Amino acid sequence: MKKFLYIPFFLMTLFINTNAQTGILNGKVADVSNSEPLIGVNIIVVELENTGAATDINGYFELKLPVGSYSLKASLIGYTTVVKTDVIVKSGTDETINIQLSSTTLELEQVTVTGDYFDKAITENNLSTVILGAEEVRRSPGSAQDFQRILQAMAGVAFSTDQTNELLVRGGSPNENLTVFDNMEIHSTNHYPNEMNSGGPINMINVDLIEDIHFSTGGFISKYGDKLSSVLVVNTREGTRHRNLAVNVNLSMAGYGAILEGKINEGQGSWILSARKSFINLIAGSFGLTSIPYYYDLQFKTAYDLSTKQKLSLSGIYGNDKIDVEGETGHTNINFANSKDSVEIENVLVRQHQHAIGLSLKSLWSNNFYSLTTLFTNSYFANVDVRLDYTERSYNSAGEVSDTKFLHRRRVFKVDGDDGVTAIKTESVWNVNDWNEINFGGSYKTGNFNQKIYVDADTARYDINGDGAFDATISQPQSEFAVDYKLFDHFKYYGFVNDKIKLFDERFLINAGLRYDYFSYSDKGNLSPRFSMSYYLQPNITSFNFSYGEFYQNLSYPEYGDRYNTEINRYLENSHARHFVFGVEHVITDGLKLNLEGYLKKYNDIPVDETFIHFNDRTFRSDKKLSVGKQTTYGIDLLVQQKFVKNIYGTLAFSRMWNKFDDPRIGYEGNTFPSEYDFPYVLTLIVGKRFKGLRSEMDELPIYLRIPTYILPFSDDMEISVRWRYASGKPYTPREYATYEQHREGAVKWSAGWWVETDKVNGARYPDYHRLDLAFNSRYNFSSWTLSVFLSLQNIYNRKNIAFYEYISDGTTENVYQFSFLPVAGIEILF
């Protein structure tokens, strides 16, 4: 691996053209309230004296700049000044940036900040929200250019293991997060998704196609719903409108591929296409991987201006996934020296594909009124086959498995699913006057849900009296059934309204909204009031913020199901959460902001398995769920965010959380236990710096010092960043190996015992988690093209963070670890 990295980095330094390179930066500035282009906006390059431009009649500007990273300040009388950081200019390419300004009634002498660095103009709510650009995701150490992994570093967000990018927001489950992709509400944008989790091992969205990301951890307005914890809005960029064809060839952890883009009809429209394929199968041996993922994804966007008042856009994403997870037969137990045993080895075969495609029409009906309507469809196909191979193992004198013999195989679970959603949603924004904006809209969804499910029989016997005689044998026969709901058999709809009011010279901001959701399958509908307000002690500098809201969430179709398809869970209540958030936000200096928030979330009507309620009766079996779960989560989140200003950037995020679930078990009334997603302490620190001319300085070093520097991708235009992350250990329920419970193994013999959960639900924790990541991001600019290189060294000190304990049928346990030290590299060629 070192040799592989050394040669490219060394050769790159030999062929770099040291002459000054330049690139073209194009931009457009519009009014955030109606998308109307703004004329005469002053554009200043903060880092360069006497360098700038002004927007033309269509809101466009163009700058020819030396390659590098810049901040742009956009100002216009009657509007809030905005500073856009992380503007990267590369040689041989035309970069495009979109800036939105919000009107203000404040006089110039009332404004004491040089500009808004935090995109307040496009922030819908002043609480619990961060906005990130593509470059912030790209350079973040440890993220592997996966935007959900950088969101794991935000305040109020925890994570379960390194193997997934799931977001656990303020004590919520990974299924409580709403994802909005180019105005389409979809379940997940990840490879290898499932219907109970919005996360996955790696994201399908190419970071080079991201315009911006809005992430809210609570208190979101009535526009968003049917989720209890968070909203993630991903807006993708349009293709270039200045070139017939631009090409980006890339290789990274997400795979290898290319991005093609170009203009339509002399710039009246544009198109962009990304295609990637995994290559982990080519290097799996280097990392000792036996379960190898295969996947590829496609992403596109086409936009066209029908007129100066209407824009039509078509966006889509597609992913195809395959993996075979083969269980390990290896095992060491000195007690089995020179003997044999037989065990069941689990093998999982997964085949999936999914897509989402949407057509959006944005119409400006007047200077004070516009609408956005989207017709979209998304589908999810999954074939999951779980099998157990009954295997005989032979041990040597050291207690190590020396030979195995396959005996027979049985299927324990199989599902063939083909689910889809077709929907239309629309929203309108009416700027009643300078201080009042009304947002209203709705959506109608229908779809198909087709699943064929097989569940194998389960037989167990129990020594209830502890006298060595097994008194009860419980058998659940195998189940095989199909569910087939067709388009329009069932539907969802919602409607919302939100009123945004600015009072007292914009010092007092109010959002008041109402939302109604209905799901025909469960015949449940809910009304959700929302309210938030902000008071500015100093305009655009210091504010006190508060929000209250009622949030409801339908269950996913599988949660309504049961083993024998009797619909006993069909009419479960929608899960409910009540949010209270109070916070203070202070802009310390240019690009440096502190946000401190306290929150309280009260859950109720969470579905609980009836079997769990009858925990003390080990022989009790039921597929029924009851809407009796109650959970209380409260905590404090601190976020200090430094935008890329004066070549420095960083984030400090700290969360302190308390998360308790009311014990619903019979005999445990009045008690509580930690939630599955209780992480009392989470701390993340990210610090990065941009270096100019570093490679040239290193080339002046003595040769014995210079040569080692070629191992890493040092260049004259680069960033180096570091991230350290800590989290309290995840809770788990301790198990004990009990000989009073036995299950059939391989359908031929009774097990010697069984690992059963104790009554101390989530009463133990895995060891605390921490790791250190380091990232290098370098750009090598040639006369007509640019080479970008990134190298991320994850878990530098090789911390052995435990993912979970594996319970072996012989009564022993083994540790399953998260990622060890892992180097991740990637390149991009742009021309």
Residue pairs with C-beta under 8 A, 6 or more apart in sequence:
1 286
1 823
2 711
5 711
5 712
5 713
5 791
5 823
5 825
6 710
6 711
8 789
8 827
9 710
9 711
9 712
9 713
9 714
9 789
10 710
12 713
12 715
12 780
12 787
12 789
13 695
13 699
13 710
16 695
16 715
16 716
16 780
16 781
16 782
17 781
17 782
17 783
18 696
19 783
20 66
21 66
21 67
21 91
21 781
21 782
21 783
22 64
22 65
22 66
22 67
22 89
22 91
23 64
23 65
23 67
23 89
23 90
23 91
23 92
23 93
23 94
23 95
23 781
24 62
24 63
24 64
24 89
24 93
24 94
24 95
24 242
25 62
25 63
25 64
25 65
25 70
25 87
25 89
25 94
25 95
25 96
25 97
26 60
26 61
26 62
26 94
26 95
26 96
26 97
26 241
26 242
27 43
27 60
27 61
27 62
27 63
27 72
27 96
27 97
27 98
27 99
28 37
28 55
28 58
28 59
28 60
28 61
28 96
28 97
28 98
28 99
29 37
29 38
29 41
29 43
29 55
29 59
29 61
29 74
29 76
29 98
29 99
29 100
29 101
30 36
30 37
30 38
30 59
30 98
30 99
30 100
30 101
31 37
31 38
31 79
31 100
31 101
31 102
31 103
32 100
32 101
32 102
32 121
32 122
33 102
33 103
33 368
33 429
33 431
33 437
34 364
34 367
34 368
34 369
34 370
34 429
34 431
35 362
35 364
35 370
36 59
36 364
36 367
37 55
37 57
37 58
37 59
37 60
38 55
38 59
38 76
38 79
38 101
39 55
39 56
39 57
39 59
40 54
40 55
40 76
41 54
41 55
41 59
41 61
41 74
41 75
41 76
41 79
41 99
41 101
42 52
42 54
42 73
42 74
42 75
42 76
43 52
43 53
43 54
43 55
43 61
43 63
43 72
43 73
43 74
44 51
44 52
44 72
44 73
44 75
45 51
45 52
45 63
45 65
45 70
45 71
45 72
46 70
46 71
46 72
46 73
46 83
47 68
47 70
47 71
48 65
48 70
51 63
51 65
52 63
53 61
53 62
53 63
54 61
55 61
65 89
66 89
67 89
67 90
67 91
67 717
67 779
67 781
67 786
68 88
68 89
68 692
68 717
69 86
69 87
69 88
69 89
69 644
69 690
69 717
70 87
70 88
70 89
71 83
71 84
71 85
71 86
71 87
71 644
71 645
72 83
72 84
72 87
72 97
72 99
73 81
73 82
73 83
73 114
73 115
74 81
74 82
74 83
74 84
74 99
74 101
75 81
75 82
75 115
76 101
78 103
78 104
79 101
79 102
79 103
79 104
80 101
80 102
80 103
80 104
80 106
80 111
80 116
80 120
80 121
80 540
81 111
81 114
81 115
81 116
82 99
82 100
82 101
82 115
82 116
82 119
82 121
83 114
83 115
83 116
83 117
83 590
83 591
84 97
84 99
85 117
85 591
85 643
85 644
85 645
85 649
86 133
86 135
86 136
86 643
86 644
87 95
87 97
88 95
88 135
88 779
89 95
90 779
90 781
90 786
90 788
90 830
91 781
91 782
91 783
91 784
91 785
91 786
92 781
92 782
92 783
92 784
92 785
92 786
92 830
92 831
93 246
93 785
93 786
93 830
93 831
94 240
94 242
94 243
94 246
96 237
96 238
96 240
96 241
96 242
98 211
98 237
100 121
100 122
101 121
102 120
102 121
103 434
104 506
105 434
105 435
105 502
105 505
105 506
106 505
106 506
106 539
110 505
110 539
111 539
111 540
112 538
112 539
112 540
112 541
113 540
113 541
113 587
113 590
114 590
115 590
116 540
117 590
117 591
117 593
117 643
117 645
118 131
118 587
118 593
118 641
118 643
119 131
119 212
120 126
120 540
122 131
122 212
122 214
123 129
123 131
123 214
124 214
124 220
124 221
124 223
124 511
125 216
125 219
125 220
125 221
125 511
125 532
125 547
126 509
126 532
126 534
126 543
126 545
126 585
127 216
127 218
127 219
127 532
127 534
127 545
127 546
127 547
127 581
127 583
127 597
128 156
128 216
128 217
128 218
128 219
128 220
128 547
128 581
128 583
128 597
128 599
128 637
129 214
129 215
129 216
129 217
129 220
130 154
130 214
130 215
130 639
130 641
131 212
131 213
131 214
131 215
132 147
132 150
132 151
132 212
132 213
132 215
133 210
133 211
133 212
133 213
134 207
134 208
134 210
134 211
134 212
134 237
135 644
136 150
136 644
136 649
137 143
137 145
137 146
137 147
137 150
137 207
137 210
137 213
138 145
138 207
138 777
138 790
139 688
139 719
139 721
139 775
139 777
139 790
140 149
140 150
140 153
140 686
140 721
140 723
140 775
141 686
141 688
141 721
141 722
141 723
141 773
141 774
141 775
141 792
141 794
142 149
142 723
142 725
142 771
142 773
142 775
142 792
142 794
143 149
143 150
143 792
144 202
144 252
144 253
144 254
144 792
144 794
144 824
145 207
145 252
145 253
145 254
145 790
145 826
146 165
146 202
146 203
146 207
146 254
147 203
147 205
147 207
147 210
147 213
147 234
148 165
148 166
148 167
148 190
148 199
148 203
148 232
149 165
151 157
151 167
151 213
151 215
151 232
152 158
152 159
152 165
152 167
152 684
153 651
153 653
153 684
153 686
153 723
153 725
154 215
154 217
154 639
154 651
154 653
154 684
155 217
155 595
155 597
155 637
155 638
155 639
155 653
155 654
155 655
156 169
156 170
156 217
156 218
156 597
156 599
156 635
156 637
156 655
157 167
157 168
157 169
157 217
157 653
157 655
157 682
158 168
158 655
158 657
158 677
158 679
158 682
158 727
159 165
159 166
159 167
159 168
159 727
160 166
160 168
160 174
160 730
161 801
161 803
161 804
161 818
162 771
162 795
162 801
162 803
162 818
162 819
163 201
163 803
163 818
163 819
164 197
164 199
164 200
164 201
165 190
165 199
165 200
165 201
165 202
165 203
166 174
166 197
166 198
166 199
166 200
167 174
167 177
167 198
167 199
167 230
167 232
168 174
168 677
168 679
169 176
169 177
169 217
169 218
169 229
169 230
170 217
170 218
170 229
170 230
170 599
170 601
170 633
170 635
170 637
170 657
171 601
171 631
171 633
171 635
171 657
171 659
171 675
171 677
171 678
172 228
172 229
172 230
172 577
172 601
172 633
172 677
173 229
173 676
173 677
174 196
174 197
174 198
174 199
175 196
175 197
175 198
175 556
176 227
176 228
176 229
176 230
176 553
177 198
177 227
177 229
177 230
177 231
177 232
178 185
178 224
178 225
178 226
178 227
178 230
178 231
178 232
179 185
179 186
179 187
179 188
179 189
179 198
179 232
179 234
180 186
180 224
180 231
180 232
180 233
180 234
181 189
181 205
181 234
181 236
181 315
181 317
181 356
182 234
182 235
182 236
182 301
182 313
182 315
182 358
182 360
182 374
183 358
183 360
183 372
183 374
183 376
183 425
184 315
184 356
184 358
184 374
184 376
184 378
184 423
185 226
185 423
185 425
185 443
186 356
186 378
186 421
187 193
187 195
187 198
187 378
187 380
188 197
188 198
188 199
188 200
188 354
189 203
189 204
189 205
189 234
189 317
190 198
190 199
190 200
190 201
190 202
190 203
190 204
190 319
191 200
191 201
191 202
191 203
191 204
191 293
191 295
191 297
191 319
191 321
192 200
192 201
192 202
192 293
192 295
192 321
192 323
192 350
192 352
193 199
193 200
193 352
193 354
193 380
194 382
195 380
195 417
195 419
195 556
195 557
195 558
196 556
196 558
196 559
201 293
202 253
202 254
202 295
203 254
204 297
204 299
204 317
204 318
204 319
205 234
205 236
205 299
205 317
206 254
206 257
206 259
206 274
206 276
206 297
206 299
208 248
208 250
208 259
208 274
208 828
209 236
209 237
209 259
209 272
209 274
209 299
209 301
210 234
210 235
210 236
210 237
211 235
211 236
211 237
212 235
213 232
213 233
213 234
213 235
214 231
214 232
214 233
214 235
215 230
215 231
215 232
215 233
216 224
216 230
216 231
217 229
217 230
217 637
218 229
218 230
218 547
218 579
218 581
218 599
218 601
219 530
219 532
219 547
219 548
219 549
219 579
219 581
220 230
220 231
220 530
220 549
221 439
221 498
221 511
221 513
221 530
221 532
222 496
222 497
222 498
222 513
222 514
222 515
222 528
222 529
222 530
223 427
223 439
223 441
223 496
223 498
223 513
223 515
224 231
225 494
225 496
225 515
225 517
225 528
225 551
225 552
226 492
226 494
226 517
226 552
226 553
226 554
227 551
227 553
228 551
228 552
228 553
228 575
228 576
228 577
228 603
229 577
229 601
236 299
236 301
236 315
237 272
237 301
238 270
238 272
238 301
238 303
238 313
239 246
239 261
239 262
239 263
239 270
239 271
239 272
239 301
239 302
239 303
240 246
240 261
240 262
240 263
240 270
240 272
241 263
241 267
241 269
241 270
242 263
242 267
243 261
243 262
243 263
244 262
244 263
245 260
245 261
245 262
246 260
246 261
246 262
246 830
246 831
247 258
247 259
247 260
247 829
247 830
247 831
248 258
248 259
248 260
248 828
248 829
248 830
249 257
249 258
249 828
249 829
250 256
250 257
250 258
250 259
250 276
250 826
250 827
250 828
250 829
251 279
251 826
251 827
251 828
252 790
252 824
252 825
252 826
252 827
253 824
253 826
254 276
254 278
255 276
255 277
255 278
255 279
255 295
255 296
255 297
256 276
256 277
256 279
257 274
257 275
257 276
257 277
258 274
258 275
259 272
259 273
259 274
260 272
260 273
261 270
261 271
261 272
261 273
262 270
262 271
263 269
263 270
264 270
264 271
264 302
264 304
265 304
268 304
268 305
269 302
269 303
269 304
269 305
270 302
270 303
271 300
271 301
271 302
271 303
272 300
272 301
272 302
273 298
273 299
273 300
274 297
274 298
274 299
274 300
275 296
275 297
275 298
276 296
276 297
277 295
277 296
278 293
278 294
278 295
278 296
280 289
280 292
280 293
281 292
281 294
284 290
284 292
287 822
290 326
290 328
291 323
291 324
291 325
291 326
292 323
292 324
293 321
293 322
293 323
294 321
294 322
294 323
295 319
295 320
295 321
295 322
296 319
296 320
297 317
297 318
297 319
297 320
298 316
298 317
298 318
298 319
299 316
299 317
299 318
300 314
300 315
300 316
301 313
301 314
301 315
301 316
302 313
302 314
302 315
303 311
303 312
303 313
303 314
304 311
304 312
304 313
305 311
306 312
309 363
309 364
309 365
310 361
310 362
310 363
310 364
311 361
311 362
312 359
312 360
312 361
313 359
313 360
313 362
314 357
314 358
314 359
314 360
315 357
315 358
315 360
316 355
316 356
316 357
316 358
317 355
317 356
317 357
318 353
318 354
318 355
319 352
319 353
319 354
319 355
320 352
320 353
321 350
321 351
321 352
321 353
322 350
322 351
322 352
323 350
324 347
324 348
324 349
324 350
325 346
325 347
325 348
325 349
325 350
326 345
326 347
327 345
327 346
327 347
327 389
328 345
329 345
329 391
329 393
329 401
329 404
330 400
330 401
331 343
331 393
331 400
331 401
331 808
332 398
332 399
332 400
332 401
333 395
333 399
333 810
333 812
334 398
334 399
335 399
335 810
336 395
336 399
336 810
337 395
337 396
337 397
337 398
337 399
338 395
338 396
338 397
339 395
340 392
340 393
340 394
340 395
341 392
341 393
341 395
341 810
342 390
342 391
342 392
342 393
342 407
342 745
342 746
342 749
343 390
343 391
343 393
343 745
343 809
343 810
344 388
344 389
344 390
344 391
344 745
344 746
344 809
345 388
345 389
345 391
346 386
346 387
346 388
347 386
347 387
347 388
347 389
348 384
348 385
348 386
348 387
349 383
349 384
349 385
349 387
350 382
350 383
350 384
350 385
351 382
351 383
351 384
352 380
352 381
352 382
352 383
353 381
354 378
354 379
354 380
354 381
355 378
355 379
356 376
356 377
356 378
357 376
357 377
357 378
358 374
358 375
358 376
358 377
359 374
359 375
359 376
360 372
360 373
360 374
361 372
361 373
361 374
362 370
362 371
362 372
363 370
363 371
363 372
363 373
364 370
365 371
367 431
368 430
368 431
368 432
369 428
369 429
369 430
369 431
370 428
370 429
371 426
371 427
371 428
371 429
372 426
372 427
372 428
373 424
373 425
373 426
374 424
374 425
374 426
375 423
375 424
376 422
376 423
376 424
376 425
377 420
377 421
377 422
377 423
378 420
378 421
379 418
379 419
379 420
379 421
380 417
380 418
380 419
380 420
381 417
381 418
381 419
382 415
382 416
382 417
383 415
383 416
383 417
384 413
384 414
384 415
385 411
385 413
385 414
386 411
386 412
386 413
386 414
387 409
387 410
387 411
387 412
388 409
388 410
388 411
388 412
388 746
389 406
389 407
389 408
389 409
390 406
390 407
390 408
390 409
390 410
390 745
390 746
390 747
390 748
391 404
391 405
391 406
391 407
392 404
392 405
392 407
393 401
393 403
393 404
393 405
394 401
394 402
394 403
394 404
394 405
395 401
395 402
396 402
407 746
408 746
410 456
410 746
410 747
411 454
411 456
412 455
412 456
413 454
413 455
413 456
414 452
414 453
414 454
415 451
415 452
415 453
415 454
416 451
416 452
417 450
417 451
417 452
418 448
418 450
418 451
419 447
419 448
419 449
419 450
419 451
419 557
420 447
420 448
420 487
421 445
421 446
421 447
422 445
422 446
422 447
422 487
423 443
423 444
423 445
423 446
423 447
424 443
424 444
425 441
425 442
425 443
425 444
426 441
426 442
426 443
427 439
427 440
427 441
428 439
428 440
428 441
429 437
429 438
429 439
430 437
430 438
430 439
430 440
431 437
432 438
434 502
435 501
435 502
435 503
435 506
436 499
436 500
436 501
436 502
437 499
437 500
437 501
438 497
438 498
438 499
438 500
439 496
439 497
439 498
439 499
439 500
440 495
440 496
440 497
440 498
441 495
441 496
442 493
442 494
442 495
442 496
443 492
443 493
443 494
444 491
444 492
444 493
445 491
445 492
445 493
446 487
446 488
446 489
446 490
446 491
446 492
447 485
447 487
447 490
448 485
448 486
448 487
448 489
449 483
449 484
449 485
449 490
449 557
450 482
450 483
450 484
450 485
451 482
451 483
451 557
451 558
452 481
452 482
453 479
453 480
453 481
453 482
453 483
453 561
454 478
454 479
454 480
455 478
455 479
455 480
455 563
456 478
457 475
457 476
457 477
457 478
458 475
458 476
458 743
459 473
459 474
459 475
459 476
459 743
459 744
460 473
460 474
460 741
460 742
460 743
460 744
460 754
461 470
461 472
461 473
461 474
461 741
461 742
461 750
462 470
462 471
462 472
462 473
462 474
462 618
462 619
462 740
462 741
463 469
463 470
463 471
463 739
463 740
463 741
464 471
464 472
464 619
464 740
465 471
466 740
470 742
472 619
474 619
474 621
476 563
476 621
479 563
479 564
479 565
481 564
481 565
483 557
483 561
483 565
485 521
485 557
490 519
490 520
490 521
491 519
491 520
492 517
492 518
492 519
492 520
492 554
493 517
493 518
494 515
494 516
494 517
494 518
495 515
495 516
496 513
496 514
496 515
496 516
497 513
497 514
497 515
498 511
498 512
498 513
498 530
499 510
499 511
499 512
499 513
500 509
500 510
500 511
501 509
501 510
501 511
501 512
502 508
502 509
503 509
503 510
505 539
506 536
506 539
507 535
507 536
507 539
508 533
508 534
508 535
508 536
509 533
509 534
509 535
509 536
510 531
510 532
510 533
511 530
511 531
511 532
511 533
511 547
512 530
512 531
513 529
513 530
513 531
514 527
514 528
514 529
514 530
515 527
515 528
515 530
516 525
516 526
516 527
516 528
517 525
517 526
517 528
517 552
517 554
517 574
518 524
518 525
519 525
519 554
519 574
521 557
521 560
521 570
522 554
522 555
522 560
522 570
522 571
522 572
522 574
523 571
524 554
524 571
524 573
524 574
526 550
526 552
526 574
526 576
527 550
528 549
528 550
528 551
528 552
529 549
529 550
530 547
530 548
530 549
530 550
531 547
531 548
531 549
532 545
532 546
532 547
532 548
532 549
532 581
533 545
533 546
533 547
534 543
534 544
534 545
534 546
535 543
535 544
535 545
536 542
536 543
537 543
537 544
540 587
541 586
541 587
542 584
542 585
542 586
542 587
543 584
543 585
543 586
544 582
544 583
544 584
545 581
545 582
545 583
545 584
545 585
545 597
546 581
546 582
546 583
547 579
547 580
547 581
548 578
548 579
548 580
548 581
549 578
549 579
550 576
550 577
550 578
551 576
551 577
551 578
551 579
552 574
552 575
552 576
553 574
553 575
553 576
553 577
554 574
555 572
555 574
555 575
555 607
559 569
559 572
559 607
559 625
560 567
560 569
560 570
560 572
561 569
562 568
562 569
562 623
562 624
563 623
564 623
566 623
568 623
568 624
569 607
569 623
569 624
569 625
572 607
572 625
572 627
573 605
573 627
574 605
575 603
575 605
575 606
575 607
575 627
576 603
576 604
576 605
577 601
577 602
577 603
578 601
578 602
579 599
579 600
579 601
580 599
580 600
580 601
581 597
581 598
581 599
581 600
582 597
582 598
582 599
583 595
583 596
583 597
583 598
584 595
584 596
584 597
585 593
585 594
585 595
585 596
586 593
586 594
586 595
587 593
588 594
590 645
591 642
591 643
591 644
591 645
592 640
592 641
592 642
592 643
592 645
593 640
593 641
594 638
594 639
594 640
595 637
595 638
595 639
595 640
595 641
596 636
596 637
596 638
596 639
597 636
597 637
598 634
598 635
598 636
598 637
599 633
599 634
599 635
599 637
600 632
600 633
600 634
601 631
601 632
601 633
601 634
602 631
602 632
603 629
603 630
603 631
603 632
603 633
604 629
604 630
604 631
605 627
605 628
605 629
606 627
606 628
606 629
606 630
606 631
607 625
607 626
607 627
607 629
608 625
608 626
608 627
608 628
608 629
608 664
609 622
609 624
609 625
610 620
610 622
610 623
610 624
610 625
610 626
611 620
611 621
611 622
612 664
612 665
613 626
613 628
613 664
613 665
613 666
614 620
614 622
614 665
614 666
615 665
615 666
615 667
615 668
615 759
616 665
616 666
616 667
616 759
618 741
618 756
626 664
628 664
629 661
629 662
629 664
630 661
630 662
630 664
631 659
631 660
631 661
631 662
631 675
632 658
632 659
632 660
632 662
633 657
633 658
633 659
633 660
633 675
634 657
634 658
635 655
635 656
635 657
635 658
635 659
636 655
636 656
637 653
637 654
637 655
638 652
638 653
638 654
638 655
639 651
639 652
639 653
640 651
640 652
640 653
641 650
641 651
642 648
642 649
642 650
642 651
643 649
644 690
647 689
647 690
647 691
647 692
648 688
648 689
648 690
649 686
649 687
649 688
649 689
649 721
650 685
650 686
650 687
650 688
651 684
651 685
651 686
652 684
652 685
652 686
653 682
653 683
653 684
653 685
654 681
654 682
654 683
654 684
655 679
655 681
655 682
655 683
656 680
656 681
657 678
657 679
657 680
657 681
657 682
658 678
658 680
659 674
659 675
659 677
659 678
659 679
660 672
660 673
660 674
660 675
660 678
661 672
661 673
661 674
661 675
661 761
662 671
662 672
663 669
663 670
663 671
663 672
663 673
663 761
665 759
668 759
673 760
673 761
673 762
673 763
674 731
674 761
674 762
674 763
675 731
675 762
676 731
676 762
678 731
678 762
679 727
679 728
679 730
680 728
681 726
681 727
681 728
682 726
682 727
682 728
683 725
683 726
683 727
684 723
684 724
684 725
684 726
685 723
685 724
685 725
686 721
686 722
686 723
687 721
687 722
688 719
688 720
688 721
688 722
688 775
689 719
689 720
689 721
690 718
690 719
691 718
691 719
691 720
692 716
692 717
693 716
694 714
694 715
694 716
694 718
695 714
695 715
695 716
695 718
696 716
698 706
698 709
698 714
699 706
701 709
712 776
712 791
713 776
713 778
713 789
713 790
713 791
714 776
714 778
715 778
715 779
715 780
715 789
717 778
717 779
717 780
717 781
718 776
718 777
718 778
718 779
719 775
719 776
719 777
720 774
720 775
720 776
720 777
721 774
721 775
721 777
722 772
722 773
722 774
722 775
723 772
723 773
723 775
724 770
724 771
724 772
724 773
725 769
725 770
725 771
725 773
726 768
726 769
726 770
727 768
727 769
727 770
728 765
728 768
728 769
729 765
729 766
729 767
729 768
729 769
730 765
730 766
730 769
731 762
731 763
731 764
731 765
732 762
732 764
732 765
732 766
732 804
732 805
733 757
733 758
733 760
733 761
733 762
733 763
733 764
734 757
734 758
734 760
734 763
734 764
735 755
735 756
735 757
735 758
735 807
736 755
736 756
736 758
737 753
737 754
737 755
737 807
737 811
738 753
738 754
738 755
738 756
739 752
739 753
740 753
741 753
741 754
741 756
742 750
742 751
742 752
742 753
742 754
743 750
743 751
743 754
744 750
744 751
745 751
745 809
751 809
752 809
752 810
752 811
753 811
755 807
766 802
766 804
766 805
767 801
767 802
769 799
769 801
769 818
770 799
770 801
771 794
771 795
771 796
771 797
771 799
771 801
772 795
772 796
772 797
772 799
773 792
773 793
773 794
773 795
773 796
774 792
774 793
774 796
775 790
775 791
775 792
775 793
776 789
776 790
776 791
776 792
777 788
777 789
777 790
778 788
778 789
778 790
779 786
779 787
779 788
779 789
780 786
780 787
780 788
780 789
784 831
785 829
785 830
785 831
786 828
786 829
786 830
786 831
787 827
787 828
787 829
787 830
788 827
788 828
788 829
788 830
789 825
789 826
789 827
789 828
790 825
790 826
790 827
791 823
791 824
791 825
792 823
792 824
792 825
793 821
793 822
793 823
793 824
794 819
794 821
794 822
794 823
794 824
795 801
795 819
795 820
795 821
795 822
796 821
797 821
798 820
798 821
800 815
800 817
800 820
801 817
801 818
801 819
802 815
802 816
802 817
802 818
803 816
803 817
803 818
804 816
805 813
805 814
805 815
805 816
806 813
806 814
806 815
806 816
807 813
808 814
